[in-house]
Amino acid sequence: MIPLPPSRLRAALAPLRGKVLRLEIAGLGFGPQLTLDAIGLRPAFGRPDVTVRASLADYAALALRREDPDTLFFTRRLVLEGDTALGLELKNALDALGGLVPPRAGL
């Protein structure tokens, strides 16, 4: 369980409530599946509603704001499958937050 503070992050992830998001690692064919409940993110089981697939390096680059998700998507380094509308809604909501990790110079 990953508790989330009552904040803009919780609001950004609200579309995930009752849905299953799979963060698949490209080339490995597996990755964590998460859903949102009243407390925070928790592991989820069953068929995912949306799958996001990228390499581990690309996930790290996204988290550190070294890469833009649109660039990765249009270069086919980030793939959305399933409920793509849900995936885009989550992406846009997280983009509106300005990133979870501030950009770091020189990285």
N, C-alpha and C positions, 0 to 999 in steps of 0.2 A: 504494500500500500504506500502510495506517495501522497501524503496530505497536502492539500493546496490551501494557501491562505485565502480568505475572502477578498479577492482583489480582481483586477482587470484580467489576470491570467485565468481565473475560474470562469469569468464571463467569456473569454476567448475560447475556452474549451467546452463551453456549454453545448454546442452541437454534438459533441461526442457522448452526451448523456444517453445511456441505453443503447449505444452503438459500439461496435468492436472495430478498433483501429489496429492494423498489423503493420509494424515497422520492420519490413523484411530486409535482410542484408543480401545484396546482390551477390550471386555466385554461390551462396550457401543455401538458399531456399528456405530459410527460417529466420525468425526474429520475434521479439516480444509482441504480444497482443494486449491492448489496454482498453479500458472503458472508464467512464467517469461516473462516480456515484456521489452521494451527499458529502462524503468525507474527502474524496480526492480520486486520483488515478489508481486503478487496481488492475491486476492481471485479469484477462478475459479469456474465455475458451469458446470453442465453436467456430463457425464460419465467420470470417471478418466481413464487415460491411464495406470497408475500404482498406486497400493495401497500398502502402507507400514503399517503393523499393529503390534503394540506392546503396552505394558502397559504404563501408564503414568510414572511409576517409571523407566521402561527400557528406555524410551525416555530421561528422565532426566540423567540417567546413561550414555547414549551415548553422550549427549551434554556436560557432565562434564568429559568425557573420562574415566569413571570408568569401562565401559564395552566396549568390542570390538564388532562391528556389526557382524562379522563372528561367534563369540561365541554365540551370541544371535540367529543368524539364525540357526546354527546347533543344538541348543538346543530347537528349535521351539518357542522361545520367541519373535522372530521377523519374520514376514511373509511377503513375497512379492507376489502380485497377479497382473495379467494383463501383461503388457509389462515388463517382468522381465529383459530383456536386458537393458531397460532404467533405471530400478531401480539399476541394478548392475553398469551401467555406472556412475550414480550419486554417488553411494556409493564409487566407486573407485576414482572418481575425488575429492570428499570431503576428503577421506582418504589421498590422495596425498597432501592436504593442511596441513596436520599435526594437524587437529582439529581446531575448531573455538574458543574453550575455552582451555587455557593451563591447563594441569593436575595439580591438587592441592594435595599436600602431606597430608596424613592423612584423606582423604575423601573417 
